[in-house]
């Protein structure tokens, strides 16, 4: 991968979003690409260059921005996926068509329940415009379309979803998604939403986001077939906090598990289905796609929702947050728990009254930003805490495992693709990947080496499991986002839980960066420890809040 990107010019859409920013950071830090163009739209009074500068000043880029050489690789072009021709000037368009080798399309409207026309304008028509740019590019090597593992949420409950495009059908007749999109966009807005609601029910999609992204994939597949475009589709599952480099616990937005963890921390989250399977992927995992590949964990190292719930609860009980709107923590989940839609609805109404009261008090004392955060968190809580999204799907990752096996040794040390238990063994999925690829011996050797490295830097600490360490690291990141502070290890507890004196010494050198003004000493220590601290060794022990 690094060899392929040597001297390459790359265009990223959606670079200010979570996935797009992680992609940008990894390209700058781990490859020797020549240039990265960012398609950015002006926001408010901030010009696009100012938005790019603010992005690079963020905590995620603390290992990049100190290098002027790396920062100078970033170029900004003004544009908007909702405008004709992406809103590019003639000069910028000519530059991109002449120079770009790769396009990574991350921009999307990620609101789950947006009006259908707004979803289609951003995610379907925006993708079309990127495809048209790619088709006109002079020497394009690949277009990567960032989709979602949940584009096939209409599959039956407990299905195995393969890495393929599933057509929409009326009975046995395949649906032309371009005609459908044009029909919905041409209708008056209320009629479009009514028609969309009928389609959601007919095809068993839980929301407009999943239907719109599903249709976008069909559009990408059509362009690939007609234009012979070199296209890759990557389907991240629930994108959670970063597990390793460059910033363990960092999360770029409140979507998905991050919003859920935040809601749990401040006391508003309700339980969901005990038997459901939670599919997440660390933020840095989602940046490495193949033709159609699930960046997901449910078929390599599944996490049952009750395990995640109880692990987060352990963290909250050990390190009580400084602010909660409930006076006690909820109970643990076990096999006796059975969800009730009626009880969930009643709890949402009760919590809504509490949130509105607290938000009003916050605004009275001038804390409008905190009030807005609380309200947005409640809205996310209502969307997620819903039986519509409880499908218990398993996402096949054969292509992802094959990609892992094909990585060169120098790439495998930087890109942890497959999330699996750190047992120290090198069999299983790596041997399966070896059989899937031609030239199996070399690929198998690379896979074995990757598995050894994975086991080395994710080895259990004090009997702890990878998922537990990861979830606690994520909760520490959520604390930083919510409260502007994160827990810090106490060396005595770390020594007791992590293995004596050595564990204590390691603990003292493994503090999390807690704001965009990263402590240079802290960051240098994290860099020396590499993936061992990145995997979250510090998070299972004793903490105190640090600013």
Beta strands, then each sheet from edge to edge (+ up, - down):
strand 1: 9-13
strand 2: 35-40
strand 3: 74-78
strand 4: 102-105
strand 5: 142-146
strand 6: 160-161
strand 7: 169-170
strand 8: 173-174
strand 9: 231-236
strand 10: 238-239
strand 11: 277-278
strand 12: 280-281
strand 13: 292-295
strand 14: 303-304
strand 15: 394-395
strand 16: 486-489
strand 17: 543-546
sheet 1: 3+ 2+ 1+ 4+ 5+ 9+ 13+
sheet 2: 6+ 15+
sheet 3: 7+ 8-
sheet 4: 10+ 12+
sheet 5: 11+ 14-
sheet 6: 16+ 17-
end
